[in-house]
Amino acid sequence: MTESEGFVLMGFLRELIQTRIKSKDMMAHKLIDQQIDAQPDSIYLLVQRGIFLEMALQDANAKLENLKAQFNIADEGEIFNPQYLGVHYKNWGANLEDPSDRPTFLASKEDSSQMTLEDRAVKFLSKNSSKIWLLIALIWVVTLYIKPW
């Protein structure tokens, strides 16, 4: 790691450590935990990816500001309306709560009746992914035996 990469990494990690959130989506939290556990190097890779994306975003924003200034274009307001990300995407690196506060979980059993179809599909897939892959493998094996050589 070069000295400049070390500064970038430490800046990113400092923002990571100081970032606090008020709430979490329980379904997203469980899905993330499952997938993090499946890849031993996931934390390392996610930090690298986050830094790459942050650098690309800074570059794109600088180019956008230059174009806006060049063509006298005003901001048109917010077009990004996240659900899982909530308002947190704007607050990376900001401490939004007391460190003593504990995050609350939005998706509880009472809220399951209000889940969107997409949320239910993700929940179903995360619960049954091993069965789905087993079925795919079984279909593949069956097609090998049925298919004439």
ZATI-837807 format. One record per atom (N, C-alpha, C, CB): residue number from 1; residue in three letters; atom name; x, y, z. Coordinates in Angstrom, 1 decimal. Glycine has a CB too. Example, Ala and Ser with C-alpha at 12.3 -4.5 7.8 and 13.67 -1.06 7.14 Angstrom:
<nodes>
 finu keti dovo      u      v      w
    1  ALA    N   13.2   -5.7    7.8
    1  ALA   CA   12.3   -4.5    7.8
    1  ALA    C   13.2   -3.3    7.8
    1  ALA   CB   11.3   -4.5    9.0
    2  SER    N   12.8   -2.2    7.1
    2  SER   CA   13.7   -1.1    7.1
    2  SER    C   12.9    0.0    7.9
    2  SER   CB   14.1   -0.6    5.7
</nodes>
This chain:
<nodes>
 finu keti dovo      u      v      w
    1  MET    N    0.9   -1.2    0.0
    1  MET   CA    0.0    0.0    0.0
    1  MET    C    0.9    1.2    0.0
    1  MET   CB   -1.0    0.0    1.2
    2  THR    N    0.6    2.1   -0.9
    2  THR   CA    1.3    3.4   -0.9
    2  THR    C    0.9    4.3    0.2
    2  THR   CB    1.2    4.1   -2.3
    3  GLU    N    1.6    5.4    0.4
    3  GLU   CA    1.2    6.4    1.4
    3  GLU    C   -0.1    7.0    1.1
    3  GLU   CB    2.3    7.4    1.6
    4  SER    N   -0.3    7.4   -0.2
    4  SER   CA   -1.6    8.0   -0.6
    4  SER    C   -2.7    7.1   -0.4
    4  SER   CB   -1.5    8.6   -2.0
    5  GLU    N   -2.5    5.8   -0.8
    5  GLU   CA   -3.6    4.8   -0.6
    5  GLU    C   -3.9    4.6    0.9
    5  GLU   CB   -3.2    3.4   -1.2
    6  GLY    N   -2.9    4.7    1.8
    6  GLY   CA   -3.1    4.6    3.2
    6  GLY    C   -3.9    5.8    3.7
    6  GLY   CB   -1.8    4.6    3.9
    7  PHE    N   -3.7    7.0    3.2
    7  PHE   CA   -4.5    8.1    3.6
    7  PHE    C   -6.0    8.0    3.2
    7  PHE   CB   -3.9    9.4    3.0
    8  VAL    N   -6.2    7.5    1.9
    8  VAL   CA   -7.5    7.3    1.4
    8  VAL    C   -8.2    6.2    2.2
    8  VAL   CB   -7.5    6.9   -0.1
    9  LEU    N   -7.5    5.1    2.5
    9  LEU   CA   -8.1    4.0    3.3
    9  LEU    C   -8.5    4.5    4.7
    9  LEU   CB   -7.1    2.8    3.4
   10  MET    N   -7.6    5.2    5.4
   10  MET   CA   -7.8    5.7    6.7
   10  MET    C   -9.0    6.7    6.7
   10  MET   CB   -6.6    6.4    7.3
   11  GLY    N   -9.1    7.5    5.7
   11  GLY   CA  -10.2    8.5    5.6
   11  GLY    C  -11.5    7.7    5.5
   11  GLY   CB  -10.1    9.4    4.4
   12  PHE    N  -11.6    6.7    4.6
   12  PHE   CA  -12.8    5.9    4.5
   12  PHE    C  -13.1    5.2    5.7
   12  PHE   CB  -12.6    4.9    3.3
   13  LEU    N  -12.1    4.6    6.4
   13  LEU   CA  -12.4    3.8    7.6
   13  LEU    C  -12.8    4.8    8.8
   13  LEU   CB  -11.2    3.0    8.1
   14  ARG    N  -12.3    6.0    8.8
   14  ARG   CA  -12.7    7.0    9.8
   14  ARG    C  -14.2    7.3    9.6
   14  ARG   CB  -11.8    8.2    9.7
   15  GLU    N  -14.6    7.5    8.4
   15  GLU   CA  -16.0    7.8    8.1
   15  GLU    C  -16.9    6.6    8.4
   15  GLU   CB  -16.2    8.2    6.6
   16  LEU    N  -16.4    5.4    8.2
   16  LEU   CA  -17.1    4.2    8.5
   16  LEU    C  -17.4    4.1   10.0
   16  LEU   CB  -16.4    2.9    8.0
   17  ILE    N  -16.3    4.3   10.8
   17  ILE   CA  -16.4    4.2   12.2
   17  ILE    C  -17.4    5.2   12.8
   17  ILE   CB  -15.0    4.3   12.8
   18  GLN    N  -17.3    6.4   12.3
   18  GLN   CA  -18.2    7.5   12.9
   18  GLN    C  -19.6    7.5   12.4
   18  GLN   CB  -17.5    8.8   12.6
   19  THR    N  -19.9    6.8   11.3
   19  THR   CA  -21.3    6.7   10.8
   19  THR    C  -22.2    6.0   11.7
   19  THR   CB  -21.3    6.1    9.4
   20  ARG    N  -23.3    6.6   12.1
   20  ARG   CA  -24.3    5.9   12.9
   20  ARG    C  -25.7    6.1   12.2
   20  ARG   CB  -24.4    6.5   14.3
   21  ILE    N  -26.5    5.1   12.4
   21  ILE   CA  -27.8    5.1   11.8
   21  ILE    C  -28.9    5.0   12.8
   21  ILE   CB  -28.0    4.0   10.7
   22  LYS    N  -30.1    5.4   12.5
   22  LYS   CA  -31.2    5.4   13.5
   22  LYS    C  -32.0    4.1   13.4
   22  LYS   CB  -32.1    6.5   13.3
   23  SER    N  -32.0    3.5   12.2
   23  SER   CA  -32.8    2.3   12.0
   23  SER    C  -32.2    1.4   10.9
   23  SER   CB  -34.3    2.6   11.6
   24  LYS    N  -32.6    0.1   10.9
   24  LYS   CA  -32.1   -0.8    9.9
   24  LYS    C  -33.3   -1.6    9.4
   24  LYS   CB  -31.0   -1.8   10.5
   25  ASP    N  -33.3   -2.0    8.2
   25  ASP   CA  -34.2   -2.9    7.6
   25  ASP    C  -33.8   -4.3    7.9
   25  ASP   CB  -34.4   -2.7    6.0
   26  MET    N  -34.5   -5.0    8.8
   26  MET   CA  -34.1   -6.3    9.3
   26  MET    C  -33.9   -7.3    8.1
   26  MET   CB  -35.2   -6.9   10.2
   27  MET    N  -34.7   -7.3    7.1
   27  MET   CA  -34.6   -8.3    6.0
   27  MET    C  -33.3   -8.1    5.3
   27  MET   CB  -35.8   -8.2    5.0
   28  ALA    N  -33.0   -6.8    5.0
   28  ALA   CA  -31.7   -6.5    4.3
   28  ALA    C  -30.5   -6.8    5.2
   28  ALA   CB  -31.7   -4.9    4.0
   29  HIS    N  -30.6   -6.6    6.5
   29  HIS   CA  -29.6   -6.9    7.5
   29  HIS    C  -29.3   -8.4    7.5
   29  HIS   CB  -30.0   -6.4    8.9
   30  LYS    N  -30.3   -9.2    7.5
   30  LYS   CA  -30.1  -10.7    7.5
   30  LYS    C  -29.5  -11.1    6.2
   30  LYS   CB  -31.4  -11.4    7.8
   31  LEU    N  -30.0  -10.6    5.1
   31  LEU   CA  -29.5  -11.0    3.8
   31  LEU    C  -28.0  -10.6    3.7
   31  LEU   CB  -30.3  -10.4    2.7
   32  ILE    N  -27.6   -9.4    4.1
   32  ILE   CA  -26.3   -9.0    4.0
   32  ILE    C  -25.4   -9.9    4.9
   32  ILE   CB  -26.1   -7.5    4.5
   33  ASP    N  -25.8  -10.1    6.1
   33  ASP   CA  -25.0  -11.0    7.0
   33  ASP    C  -24.8  -12.4    6.4
   33  ASP   CB  -25.8  -11.2    8.4
   34  GLN    N  -25.8  -13.0    5.8
   34  GLN   CA  -25.7  -14.3    5.2
   34  GLN    C  -24.6  -14.3    4.0
   34  GLN   CB  -27.0  -14.8    4.6
   35  GLN    N  -24.7  -13.2    3.2
   35  GLN   CA  -23.8  -13.2    2.1
   35  GLN    C  -22.4  -12.8    2.5
   35  GLN   CB  -24.3  -12.2    1.1
   36  ILE    N  -22.2  -12.0    3.5
   36  ILE   CA  -20.9  -11.7    4.1
   36  ILE    C  -20.2  -12.9    4.6
   36  ILE   CB  -21.0  -10.6    5.2
   37  ASP    N  -21.0  -13.8    5.3
   37  ASP   CA  -20.5  -15.0    5.9
   37  ASP    C  -20.0  -16.0    4.8
   37  ASP   CB  -21.5  -15.7    6.7
   38  ALA    N  -20.6  -15.9    3.6
   38  ALA   CA  -20.3  -16.8    2.5
   38  ALA    C  -19.0  -16.5    1.8
   38  ALA   CB  -21.4  -16.8    1.5
   39  GLN    N  -18.5  -15.3    1.9
   39  GLN   CA  -17.3  -14.8    1.3
   39  GLN    C  -16.3  -14.4    2.3
   39  GLN   CB  -17.5  -13.7    0.2
   40  PRO    N  -15.2  -15.2    2.6
   40  PRO   CA  -14.3  -14.9    3.6
   40  PRO    C  -13.6  -13.5    3.5
   40  PRO   CB  -13.2  -15.9    3.7
   41  ASP    N  -13.4  -13.0    2.3
   41  ASP   CA  -12.8  -11.7    2.1
   41  ASP    C  -13.7  -10.6    1.8
   41  ASP   CB  -11.8  -11.8    0.9
   42  SER    N  -15.0  -10.8    2.2
   42  SER   CA  -16.0   -9.8    1.8
   42  SER    C  -15.8   -8.4    2.4
   42  SER   CB  -17.4  -10.3    2.3
   43  ILE    N  -15.4   -8.3    3.6
   43  ILE   CA  -15.2   -7.0    4.3
   43  ILE    C  -14.1   -6.3    3.5
   43  ILE   CB  -14.8   -7.1    5.8
   44  TYR    N  -13.0   -6.9    3.3
   44  TYR   CA  -11.8   -6.3    2.5
   44  TYR    C  -12.3   -5.9    1.1
   44  TYR   CB  -10.7   -7.4    2.4
   45  LEU    N  -13.0   -6.8    0.4
   45  LEU   CA  -13.5   -6.4   -0.9
   45  LEU    C  -14.5   -5.3   -0.9
   45  LEU   CB  -14.1   -7.6   -1.6
   46  LEU    N  -15.4   -5.3    0.1
   46  LEU   CA  -16.4   -4.2    0.2
   46  LEU    C  -15.7   -2.8    0.5
   46  LEU   CB  -17.4   -4.5    1.2
   47  VAL    N  -14.7   -2.8    1.3
   47  VAL   CA  -14.0   -1.6    1.6
   47  VAL    C  -13.3   -1.1    0.3
   47  VAL   CB  -13.0   -1.7    2.7
   48  GLN    N  -12.6   -2.0   -0.4
   48  GLN   CA  -12.0   -1.6   -1.7
   48  GLN    C  -13.0   -1.0   -2.7
   48  GLN   CB  -11.3   -2.8   -2.3
   49  ARG    N  -14.1   -1.8   -2.8
   49  ARG   CA  -15.2   -1.4   -3.7
   49  ARG    C  -15.8    0.0   -3.3
   49  ARG   CB  -16.3   -2.4   -3.8
   50  GLY    N  -16.0    0.2   -2.0
   50  GLY   CA  -16.6    1.4   -1.6
   50  GLY    C  -15.6    2.6   -1.9
   50  GLY   CB  -16.8    1.4   -0.1
   51  ILE    N  -14.3    2.4   -1.7
   51  ILE   CA  -13.4    3.4   -2.0
   51  ILE    C  -13.3    3.7   -3.5
   51  ILE   CB  -11.9    3.1   -1.6
   52  PHE    N  -13.3    2.7   -4.4
   52  PHE   CA  -13.4    2.8   -5.8
   52  PHE    C  -14.6    3.6   -6.2
   52  PHE   CB  -13.4    1.5   -6.5
   53  LEU    N  -15.7    3.3   -5.7
   53  LEU   CA  -17.0    3.9   -6.1
   53  LEU    C  -17.0    5.4   -5.6
   53  LEU   CB  -18.2    3.2   -5.5
   54  GLU    N  -16.5    5.6   -4.4
   54  GLU   CA  -16.4    7.0   -3.9
   54  GLU    C  -15.5    7.9   -4.8
   54  GLU   CB  -15.9    7.0   -2.4
   55  MET    N  -14.4    7.3   -5.2
   55  MET   CA  -13.5    8.1   -6.1
   55  MET    C  -14.2    8.4   -7.4
   55  MET   CB  -12.2    7.3   -6.3
   56  ALA    N  -14.9    7.4   -8.0
   56  ALA   CA  -15.6    7.5   -9.2
   56  ALA    C  -16.7    8.6   -9.1
   56  ALA   CB  -16.1    6.2   -9.7
   57  LEU    N  -17.4    8.5   -8.0
   57  LEU   CA  -18.5    9.5   -7.7
   57  LEU    C  -17.9   10.9   -7.6
   57  LEU   CB  -19.3    9.1   -6.5
   58  GLN    N  -16.8   11.1   -6.9
   58  GLN   CA  -16.2   12.4   -6.8
   58  GLN    C  -15.8   12.9   -8.2
   58  GLN   CB  -15.0   12.4   -5.8
   59  ASP    N  -15.3   12.1   -9.0
   59  ASP   CA  -14.8   12.5  -10.3
   59  ASP    C  -16.1   12.8  -11.2
   59  ASP   CB  -14.0   11.3  -11.0
   60  ALA    N  -17.1   12.0  -11.1
   60  ALA   CA  -18.3   12.3  -11.9
   60  ALA    C  -19.0   13.6  -11.4
   60  ALA   CB  -19.3   11.1  -11.8
   61  ASN    N  -19.0   13.8  -10.1
   61  ASN   CA  -19.6   15.0   -9.6
   61  ASN    C  -18.9   16.3  -10.0
   61  ASN   CB  -19.7   15.0   -8.1
   62  ALA    N  -17.5   16.2  -10.1
   62  ALA   CA  -16.7   17.3  -10.5
   62  ALA    C  -17.0   17.6  -12.0
   62  ALA   CB  -15.2   17.0  -10.3
   63  LYS    N  -17.1   16.6  -12.8
   63  LYS   CA  -17.4   16.7  -14.2
   63  LYS    C  -18.8   17.3  -14.4
   63  LYS   CB  -17.2   15.4  -15.0
   64  LEU    N  -19.7   16.8  -13.6
   64  LEU   CA  -21.1   17.3  -13.7
   64  LEU    C  -21.2   18.8  -13.3
   64  LEU   CB  -22.0   16.5  -12.8
   65  GLU    N  -20.5   19.2  -12.3
   65  GLU   CA  -20.5   20.6  -11.9
   65  GLU    C  -19.8   21.5  -12.9
   65  GLU   CB  -19.7   20.8  -10.5
   66  ASN    N  -18.8   21.0  -13.6
   66  ASN   CA  -18.2   21.7  -14.7
   66  ASN    C  -19.2   21.9  -15.8
   66  ASN   CB  -16.9   21.0  -15.2
   67  LEU    N  -19.9   20.8  -16.2
   67  LEU   CA  -20.9   20.9  -17.3
   67  LEU    C  -22.0   21.9  -16.9
   67  LEU   CB  -21.4   19.5  -17.6
   68  LYS    N  -22.5   21.8  -15.6
   68  LYS   CA  -23.6   22.7  -15.2
   68  LYS    C  -23.1   24.2  -15.3
   68  LYS   CB  -24.0   22.4  -13.7
   69  ALA    N  -21.9   24.4  -14.9
   69  ALA   CA  -21.4   25.8  -14.9
   69  ALA    C  -21.2   26.2  -16.4
   69  ALA   CB  -20.0   25.9  -14.2
   70  GLN    N  -20.7   25.3  -17.2
   70  GLN   CA  -20.5   25.6  -18.6
   70  GLN    C  -21.8   26.0  -19.4
   70  GLN   CB  -19.8   24.5  -19.3
   71  PHE    N  -22.9   25.3  -19.1
   71  PHE   CA  -24.1   25.4  -19.8
   71  PHE    C  -25.2   26.1  -18.9
   71  PHE   CB  -24.6   24.1  -20.2
   72  ASN    N  -24.8   26.7  -17.8
   72  ASN   CA  -25.7   27.4  -16.9
   72  ASN    C  -27.0   26.6  -16.5
   72  ASN   CB  -26.2   28.7  -17.5
   73  ILE    N  -26.7   25.4  -16.1
   73  ILE   CA  -27.8   24.5  -15.7
   73  ILE    C  -28.0   24.5  -14.2
   73  ILE   CB  -27.6   23.0  -16.2
   74  ALA    N  -29.2   24.7  -13.7
   74  ALA   CA  -29.5   24.7  -12.3
   74  ALA    C  -29.9   23.3  -11.9
   74  ALA   CB  -30.7   25.7  -12.0
   75  ASP    N  -29.7   23.0  -10.6
   75  ASP   CA  -30.2   21.7  -10.0
   75  ASP    C  -31.7   21.6  -10.1
   75  ASP   CB  -29.7   21.5   -8.5
   76  GLU    N  -32.1   20.4  -10.5
   76  GLU   CA  -33.6   20.1  -10.6
   76  GLU    C  -34.2   19.5   -9.4
   76  GLU   CB  -33.8   19.3  -11.8
   77  GLY    N  -33.4   19.4   -8.3
   77  GLY   CA  -34.0   18.7   -7.1
   77  GLY    C  -33.6   17.3   -7.0
   77  GLY   CB  -35.4   18.9   -7.0
   78  GLU    N  -34.2   16.6   -6.0
   78  GLU   CA  -33.9   15.2   -5.7
   78  GLU    C  -34.6   14.3   -6.7
   78  GLU   CB  -34.2   14.9   -4.3
   79  ILE    N  -33.9   13.4   -7.3
   79  ILE   CA  -34.6   12.4   -8.2
   79  ILE    C  -34.4   11.0   -7.6
   79  ILE   CB  -34.0   12.5   -9.6
   80  PHE    N  -33.5   10.8   -6.7
   80  PHE   CA  -33.3    9.5   -6.1
   80  PHE    C  -34.2    9.3   -4.9
   80  PHE   CB  -31.8    9.3   -5.7
   81  ASN    N  -35.1    8.3   -4.9
   81  ASN   CA  -36.0    8.1   -3.8
   81  ASN    C  -35.8    6.7   -3.3
   81  ASN   CB  -37.5    8.3   -4.3
   82  PRO    N  -34.8    6.4   -2.4
   82  PRO   CA  -34.5    5.1   -2.0
   82  PRO    C  -35.5    4.6   -0.9
   82  PRO   CB  -33.1    5.0   -1.4
   83  GLN    N  -35.6    3.3   -0.8
   83  GLN   CA  -36.4    2.6    0.2
   83  GLN    C  -35.5    2.0    1.2
   83  GLN   CB  -37.4    1.6   -0.4
   84  TYR    N  -34.7    1.0    0.8
   84  TYR   CA  -33.8    0.3    1.7
   84  TYR    C  -32.7    1.3    2.2
   84  TYR   CB  -33.2   -0.9    1.0
   85  LEU    N  -32.2    2.1    1.3
   85  LEU   CA  -31.2    3.0    1.7
   85  LEU    C  -31.7    4.2    2.5
   85  LEU   CB  -30.5    3.6    0.4
   86  GLY    N  -32.9    4.5    2.5
   86  GLY   CA  -33.5    5.5    3.3
   86  GLY    C  -32.8    6.8    3.0
   86  GLY   CB  -33.4    5.2    4.7
   87  VAL    N  -32.7    7.7    4.0
   87  VAL   CA  -32.0    9.0    3.8
   87  VAL    C  -30.5    8.8    4.1
   87  VAL   CB  -32.6   10.0    4.6
   88  HIS    N  -30.1    7.6    4.4
   88  HIS   CA  -28.7    7.4    4.9
   88  HIS    C  -27.7    7.6    3.8
   88  HIS   CB  -28.6    6.0    5.5
   89  TYR    N  -28.1    7.5    2.5
   89  TYR   CA  -27.1    7.6    1.5
   89  TYR    C  -26.4    8.9    1.4
   89  TYR   CB  -27.7    7.2    0.1
   90  LYS    N  -27.1   10.0    1.9
   90  LYS   CA  -26.6   11.3    2.0
   90  LYS    C  -25.7   11.6    3.2
   90  LYS   CB  -27.7   12.3    1.9
   91  ASN    N  -25.8   10.7    4.2
   91  ASN   CA  -25.2   10.9    5.5
   91  ASN    C  -24.0   10.1    5.8
   91  ASN   CB  -26.2   10.7    6.6
   92  TRP    N  -23.4    9.5    4.7
   92  TRP   CA  -22.2    8.7    5.0
   92  TRP    C  -21.1    9.5    5.7
   92  TRP   CB  -21.6    8.1    3.6
   93  GLY    N  -20.6    9.0    6.7
   93  GLY   CA  -19.6    9.6    7.5
   93  GLY    C  -20.1   10.5    8.6
   93  GLY   CB  -18.7   10.4    6.6
   94  ALA    N  -21.4   10.7    8.7
   94  ALA   CA  -22.0   11.5    9.7
   94  ALA    C  -22.5   10.7   10.9
   94  ALA   CB  -23.2   12.4    9.1
   95  ASN    N  -22.3   11.2   12.1
   95  ASN   CA  -22.9   10.5   13.3
   95  ASN    C  -24.3   10.9   13.5
   95  ASN   CB  -22.0   10.7   14.5
   96  LEU    N  -25.2   10.1   13.2
   96  LEU   CA  -26.7   10.5   13.2
   96  LEU    C  -27.3   10.2   14.6
   96  LEU   CB  -27.4    9.8   12.1
   97  GLU    N  -26.6    9.6   15.5
   97  GLU   CA  -27.2    9.2   16.7
   97  GLU    C  -26.2    9.2   17.8
   97  GLU   CB  -27.9    7.9   16.7
   98  ASP    N  -26.6    9.2   19.0
   98  ASP   CA  -25.7    9.0   20.2
   98  ASP    C  -25.2    7.6   20.1
   98  ASP   CB  -26.5    9.2   21.5
   99  PRO    N  -23.9    7.4   20.3
   99  PRO   CA  -23.3    6.0   20.3
   99  PRO    C  -24.0    5.1   21.3
   99  PRO   CB  -21.8    6.1   20.6
  100  SER    N  -24.7    5.7   22.3
  100  SER   CA  -25.4    4.8   23.3
  100  SER    C  -26.7    4.3   22.7
  100  SER   CB  -25.6    5.6   24.5
  101  ASP    N  -27.2    4.9   21.7
  101  ASP   CA  -28.5    4.5   21.1
  101  ASP    C  -28.3    3.2   20.4
  101  ASP   CB  -29.1    5.5   20.1
  102  ARG    N  -29.3    2.3   20.4
  102  ARG   CA  -29.2    1.1   19.7
  102  ARG    C  -30.1    1.2   18.4
  102  ARG   CB  -29.6   -0.2   20.6
  103  PRO    N  -29.7    0.6   17.3
  103  PRO   CA  -30.5    0.7   16.1
  103  PRO    C  -31.8   -0.1   16.3
  103  PRO   CB  -29.8    0.1   14.9
  104  THR    N  -32.9    0.4   15.7
  104  THR   CA  -34.1   -0.3   15.8
  104  THR    C  -34.3   -1.1   14.4
  104  THR   CB  -35.3    0.6   16.0
  105  PHE    N  -35.1   -2.1   14.5
  105  PHE   CA  -35.3   -2.8   13.2
  105  PHE    C  -36.7   -2.6   12.7
  105  PHE   CB  -35.1   -4.4   13.5
  106  LEU    N  -36.8   -2.2   11.4
  106  LEU   CA  -38.1   -1.8   10.9
  106  LEU    C  -39.0   -3.0   10.5
  106  LEU   CB  -37.8   -0.9    9.7
  107  ALA    N  -38.4   -4.0   10.0
  107  ALA   CA  -39.2   -5.1    9.5
  107  ALA    C  -39.4   -6.1   10.7
  107  ALA   CB  -38.5   -5.8    8.3
  108  SER    N  -40.5   -6.0   11.3
  108  SER   CA  -40.9   -7.0   12.3
  108  SER    C  -42.0   -7.9   11.8
  108  SER   CB  -41.3   -6.2   13.6
  109  LYS    N  -42.4   -8.8   12.6
  109  LYS   CA  -43.4   -9.8   12.2
  109  LYS    C  -44.7   -9.0   12.0
  109  LYS   CB  -43.6  -10.8   13.3
  110  GLU    N  -45.0   -8.0   12.7
  110  GLU   CA  -46.2   -7.2   12.5
  110  GLU    C  -46.2   -6.5   11.2
  110  GLU   CB  -46.4   -6.2   13.7
  111  ASP    N  -45.0   -6.1   10.7
  111  ASP   CA  -44.9   -5.4    9.5
  111  ASP    C  -45.0   -6.3    8.2
  111  ASP   CB  -43.7   -4.6    9.4
  112  SER    N  -44.9   -7.6    8.4
  112  SER   CA  -44.8   -8.5    7.3
  112  SER    C  -46.1   -8.4    6.3
  112  SER   CB  -44.7   -9.9    7.7
  113  SER    N  -47.2   -8.0    6.9
  113  SER   CA  -48.4   -7.9    6.0
  113  SER    C  -48.2   -6.7    5.1
  113  SER   CB  -49.7   -7.7    6.8
  114  GLN    N  -47.3   -5.7    5.4
  114  GLN   CA  -47.2   -4.5    4.6
  114  GLN    C  -45.9   -4.6    3.7
  114  GLN   CB  -47.0   -3.3    5.5
  115  MET    N  -45.3   -5.8    3.6
  115  MET   CA  -44.2   -6.0    2.8
  115  MET    C  -44.6   -6.0    1.3
  115  MET   CB  -43.5   -7.3    3.1
  116  THR    N  -43.7   -5.4    0.5
  116  THR   CA  -43.9   -5.3   -1.0
  116  THR    C  -43.7   -6.7   -1.6
  116  THR   CB  -43.1   -4.3   -1.7
  117  LEU    N  -44.1   -6.9   -2.8
  117  LEU   CA  -43.9   -8.2   -3.4
  117  LEU    C  -42.4   -8.5   -3.6
  117  LEU   CB  -44.6   -8.2   -4.8
  118  GLU    N  -41.7   -7.4   -3.9
  118  GLU   CA  -40.2   -7.5   -4.1
  118  GLU    C  -39.6   -8.0   -2.8
  118  GLU   CB  -39.6   -6.2   -4.6
  119  ASP    N  -40.0   -7.4   -1.6
  119  ASP   CA  -39.5   -7.8   -0.3
  119  ASP    C  -39.8   -9.3    0.0
  119  ASP   CB  -40.0   -6.9    0.8
  120  ARG    N  -41.0   -9.7   -0.4
  120  ARG   CA  -41.4  -11.1   -0.1
  120  ARG    C  -40.6  -12.0   -1.0
  120  ARG   CB  -42.9  -11.3   -0.4
  121  ALA    N  -40.3  -11.6   -2.2
  121  ALA   CA  -39.5  -12.4   -3.2
  121  ALA    C  -38.1  -12.6   -2.6
  121  ALA   CB  -39.5  -11.8   -4.6
  122  VAL    N  -37.5  -11.5   -2.2
  122  VAL   CA  -36.1  -11.5   -1.6
  122  VAL    C  -36.1  -12.4   -0.4
  122  VAL   CB  -35.6  -10.1   -1.3
  123  LYS    N  -37.1  -12.3    0.5
  123  LYS   CA  -37.1  -13.1    1.7
  123  LYS    C  -37.3  -14.6    1.3
  123  LYS   CB  -38.3  -12.7    2.5
  124  PHE    N  -38.1  -14.9    0.3
  124  PHE   CA  -38.3  -16.3   -0.1
  124  PHE    C  -37.0  -16.8   -0.7
  124  PHE   CB  -39.4  -16.4   -1.2
  125  LEU    N  -36.3  -16.0   -1.6
  125  LEU   CA  -35.1  -16.5   -2.2
  125  LEU    C  -34.0  -16.7   -1.1
  125  LEU   CB  -34.6  -15.5   -3.2
  126  SER    N  -33.9  -15.8   -0.2
  126  SER   CA  -32.9  -16.0    0.8
  126  SER    C  -33.1  -17.2    1.7
  126  SER   CB  -32.8  -14.7    1.7
  127  LYS    N  -34.4  -17.5    2.0
  127  LYS   CA  -34.7  -18.7    2.8
  127  LYS    C  -34.5  -20.0    2.1
  127  LYS   CB  -36.1  -18.6    3.3
  128  ASN    N  -34.7  -19.9    0.8
  128  ASN   CA  -34.8  -21.2    0.0
  128  ASN    C  -33.7  -21.3   -1.1
  128  ASN   CB  -36.1  -21.3   -0.7
  129  SER    N  -32.6  -20.5   -1.0
  129  SER   CA  -31.6  -20.5   -2.0
  129  SER    C  -30.9  -21.9   -2.2
  129  SER   CB  -30.5  -19.5   -1.7
  130  SER    N  -30.7  -22.6   -1.1
  130  SER   CA  -30.0  -23.9   -1.2
  130  SER    C  -30.9  -24.9   -1.9
  130  SER   CB  -29.6  -24.4    0.2
  131  LYS    N  -32.2  -24.8   -1.6
  131  LYS   CA  -33.2  -25.7   -2.3
  131  LYS    C  -33.3  -25.4   -3.8
  131  LYS   CB  -34.6  -25.6   -1.6
  132  ILE    N  -33.3  -24.1   -4.1
  132  ILE   CA  -33.4  -23.7   -5.5
  132  ILE    C  -32.2  -24.2   -6.3
  132  ILE   CB  -33.5  -22.2   -5.6
  133  TRP    N  -31.0  -24.0   -5.7
  133  TRP   CA  -29.7  -24.5   -6.4
  133  TRP    C  -29.7  -26.0   -6.5
  133  TRP   CB  -28.5  -24.0   -5.6
  134  LEU    N  -30.2  -26.7   -5.5
  134  LEU   CA  -30.3  -28.2   -5.6
  134  LEU    C  -31.3  -28.6   -6.7
  134  LEU   CB  -30.8  -28.7   -4.2
  135  LEU    N  -32.4  -27.9   -6.8
  135  LEU   CA  -33.4  -28.2   -7.9
  135  LEU    C  -32.7  -27.9   -9.3
  135  LEU   CB  -34.6  -27.3   -7.7
  136  ILE    N  -32.0  -26.8   -9.4
  136  ILE   CA  -31.3  -26.5  -10.7
  136  ILE    C  -30.3  -27.6  -11.0
  136  ILE   CB  -30.6  -25.1  -10.6
  137  ALA    N  -29.5  -28.0  -10.0
  137  ALA   CA  -28.6  -29.1  -10.3
  137  ALA    C  -29.3  -30.4  -10.7
  137  ALA   CB  -27.7  -29.3   -9.0
  138  LEU    N  -30.4  -30.7  -10.0
  138  LEU   CA  -31.1  -31.9  -10.4
  138  LEU    C  -31.7  -31.8  -11.8
  138  LEU   CB  -32.3  -32.1   -9.4
  139  ILE    N  -32.2  -30.7  -12.2
  139  ILE   CA  -32.7  -30.5  -13.5
  139  ILE    C  -31.6  -30.7  -14.5
  139  ILE   CB  -33.4  -29.1  -13.7
  140  TRP    N  -30.4  -30.1  -14.2
  140  TRP   CA  -29.3  -30.2  -15.1
  140  TRP    C  -28.8  -31.7  -15.3
  140  TRP   CB  -28.1  -29.4  -14.6
  141  VAL    N  -28.8  -32.4  -14.2
  141  VAL   CA  -28.4  -33.9  -14.3
  141  VAL    C  -29.4  -34.6  -15.1
  141  VAL   CB  -28.3  -34.5  -12.8
  142  VAL    N  -30.7  -34.4  -14.9
  142  VAL   CA  -31.8  -35.1  -15.6
  142  VAL    C  -31.7  -34.8  -17.1
  142  VAL   CB  -33.2  -34.7  -15.1
  143  THR    N  -31.4  -33.5  -17.4
  143  THR   CA  -31.3  -33.2  -18.9
  143  THR    C  -30.1  -33.8  -19.5
  143  THR   CB  -31.2  -31.7  -19.0
  144  LEU    N  -29.0  -34.1  -18.7
  144  LEU   CA  -27.9  -34.8  -19.3
  144  LEU    C  -28.2  -36.2  -19.7
  144  LEU   CB  -26.7  -34.7  -18.3
  145  TYR    N  -29.0  -36.9  -18.8
  145  TYR   CA  -29.4  -38.3  -19.1
  145  TYR    C  -30.5  -38.4  -20.2
  145  TYR   CB  -29.9  -38.9  -17.8
  146  ILE    N  -31.3  -37.4  -20.2
  146  ILE   CA  -32.4  -37.5  -21.2
  146  ILE    C  -31.9  -37.1  -22.6
  146  ILE   CB  -33.6  -36.6  -20.8
  147  LYS    N  -31.0  -36.1  -22.6
  147  LYS   CA  -30.6  -35.5  -23.9
  147  LYS    C  -29.8  -36.6  -24.7
  147  LYS   CB  -29.6  -34.3  -23.7
  148  PRO    N  -30.2  -36.9  -25.9
  148  PRO   CA  -29.5  -37.9  -26.7
  148  PRO    C  -28.1  -37.4  -27.2
  148  PRO   CB  -30.3  -38.3  -28.0
  149  TRP    N  -27.2  -38.3  -27.1
  149  TRP   CA  -25.8  -37.9  -27.5
  149  TRP    C  -25.7  -38.0  -28.9
  149  TRP   CB  -24.7  -38.8  -26.8
</nodes>
